[in-house]
């Protein structure tokens, strides 16, 4: 199975769709903006705890965040 979209593009698109800066998202994750920028550019792998936090922050399923589906819905909600 091919990924619909990779994580770096998904987190960038979610940030932009929510009119947020990298600095604002980095502050939520308690990391530097320069580090967060590397996640969006694919220069660093997004740690699992940040992955989960971003799913909660944007209120999207982790499958959506990972690019496994285009359905943002969190099952069970």
Buried (B, 14 or more C-beta within 10 A) or exposed (E): EEEBBEBBBBBBEBBEEEEBEBEEBBBBBEBEBEBBBBBBEEEEEBEEEBBEBBBEBBEBBBBBBBBBBEEBEBEEE
